[in-house]
Amino acid sequence: MSLRGVLTSLIFGTLAALLALYNVKYAFIIFALVYFIKALIQIKSKEAFDKYQKLINIDKYNIYIQKDKEFKKFIKSDPIADIIVAGLFLYMSFRQYNAINNKNYAIMVFAFIVINYFVDIYAMKTSTNWEDYKKKSMFSGIILVLIVLFII
């Protein structure tokens, strides 16, 4: 893991946590915009999406570059999935119109972003093929969500 990758994760997590402290509704709207922009970038061009991936998680991108062609053939991000996630965040923003802004939301957002960074790197680094990556990535993501939701 590089210092740049860890710092990027900490900065994004801190900014999202501060936004969640200010207003949870706006945090969900920003998350929806990020996923929608990610989907548009994927549709636009592979080069632009590679630049986006380098910005968001440089360590995962560097590990991905070292994988073989068979692995890369199946590991693709899906713009439709990102649009669905953006829609879910928008839905949550409308559901949270009367939510009380407290530190638990901010801690949950920060923890999710930072831990997700390490989960992505772990799944990409230890996977030998695309099926293994999907299993580790999805299983780790589910556990992460459960931990964040039930502990905080």
N, C-alpha and C positions, 0 to 999 in steps of 0.2 A: 504494500500500500504506500502510496506517495503522500507527501505532505500536502501537495496541491489537492489531491482527492479528498483527504480528510477535512481540510480547511473548507473546501467547497461545500461538503456535506454539513459542516458545522454552521457555516454562514447561511445556507438555505434554511436549515432547521431553526436557527435563531430568528431570521426574518419572518418565517412563517409563524413561529411562536409569538413574536411581538404582535403580528397582525391578529392572531387569534385572541390575544389579550385585549386588543382594542375592540374587535368585533368578530365573533365567530362566523357570522354570515359573510363578511367580506373575505375571510380566509378561505371559505368554501368556494366563493366566486373566483378568487385568484387561482385556486387549484383547478377549477373547471377550465379557466382560460389557458393555463399551462398545458393541460392535456389536449385541449382543442388545438392549440398552436402546434403541439407535437404531432398531432394527426395531420395537420396541414403541411407541415414540413416533410413528413414521410411521403405524402402524396406528391409534393412538388419535385423533390429530387433526392437521390441517395447521398450525394455529396453534402447537401445541406443537412440531412439527417445525421450523417457521420460527424459533422461539426457540432451539432446539437448534443450528440452522445458524448463527444469529448468534453464539452462544457459541463454537462450534468454529472458524469461519472467517468473520469479519465482512466481510472484503474481498470474498471470493467471493460472499457473500450480497448485498452492495451492488451488485456488477456484475450479478448475476442479476436483481435487481429492475429494472434499467434495460433489460433485454432485452425484445423484443416478445412478444406472446402466442403466436405460432407457435413461437418458440424455447422458451418455457416449457411449451408443450403436450407436447413430447416429452422434455424434460430433467426426469426424475423419478428420485428415488432409489428403489430397489426393496427393500422389507423382506425379501423372500425371499433376495435376494443377500446382505443383511447377516446373515441367519440362517446362511447357508452359510459366510460368512467367519467368523462366531463359532464355528461347528462346527470349521472348520479350525484356528482358534487353540486351541480346547480339545484337539483331537487333538495339536497340537504341544506343548501343555503336558504331556500324558501321555507323549509321546515324549522329553521333556527331563528326565525324573525323575532321571537320573544325569549331566546335563550339567555341565560344569565352568563355573562362573560366572567370566567374565573380562571385561576391559574391551572386547574386540572386540564382544561382544553389546551392551553399553551404547552404544558408539559407533554401531553399526549401527542400533539403535533410534532414537537421537537424530537421526542423519542422515536416516533414512527419514521421520520425522515432520516435521522442519523443511523438507526438500526437497519433500515432498509438499504442504506449504502453498503454496510458490511455484509448483509445477506446477499445482495447482488454479486459482490466480489467473491464471496464464498461459493455460491452456486456456479459461477462461471469458471472459477479456478479449479474446483475439484471435479467438474463434470468431464467425462470421457466422450460422451456423445450427446446428441440433442435431447433424447428421452431422459437421460440422467439429469440434464440441466433443468428440464421442465419440472421433473419430480422434485428436485431440491429447491428450485425457485418457488414453486407453488406451495409445497409443504412448509418451507421456511416462512413464506409470506403469511400463510394461514396462522401459524404459530405466533408470528409477530403481532398480527392483528388481535389475536386472543389475549396475548400478554398485555398489550397496550390497553385494550378495552377493559379487561377484568382487574388489572392491578391498579390502574389509575382511576 
